[in-house]
Amino acid sequence: MSDWISKMLKDNFIEELGIELKDITNKEKIKLKMVAKKKFKAPNGYIHGGAITSLADTACGIATFLNIDTNQNFTTIELKTNFISAAKINDELICEAILIHKGRTTQVWDSTVSNVNSNKKVAIMRCTQFIFE
C-alpha cells in the first residue's frame, strides 16, 4: 500500500511541496510529513498558511483514496483550517488525518498539523469529500 501512495506523491504539486508518507496506522488514519522550505514563507517570514493547508488537504485526500472503491473518485467540497501557532523555515511538520464520517457520498476528515521542532500544534483542519463514480 505504501508504494502505491508514494507514487501518488510524485510528479505533481505534492512532490513540489516535498510531502512524504510518514505512517499508515490503518485506512482511517494516515500521517504525512513536510519540511517547511524557505520558498514557503509568507511576507511576514513565517510559513504561508496555504502550504500548511496543502499538507493537511493532501493527508485527507490520500486517506480518502484508501476508503473508496476503484470505480469511484472524489473531490474536496469544503475545508476549513484553524491556525494555532506559526511555523518557521526548516521546521518539520507532521500531519495526521483521521476519518470522522464515511458515508455513501461523503467522507469527513479531521487533520492536525504539528511542528516536530517546537512540539506545538500548528493547525487543525476539517475536510469534506464528495464521493462519485
Disulfide bonds with the S-S distance in Angstrom:
none
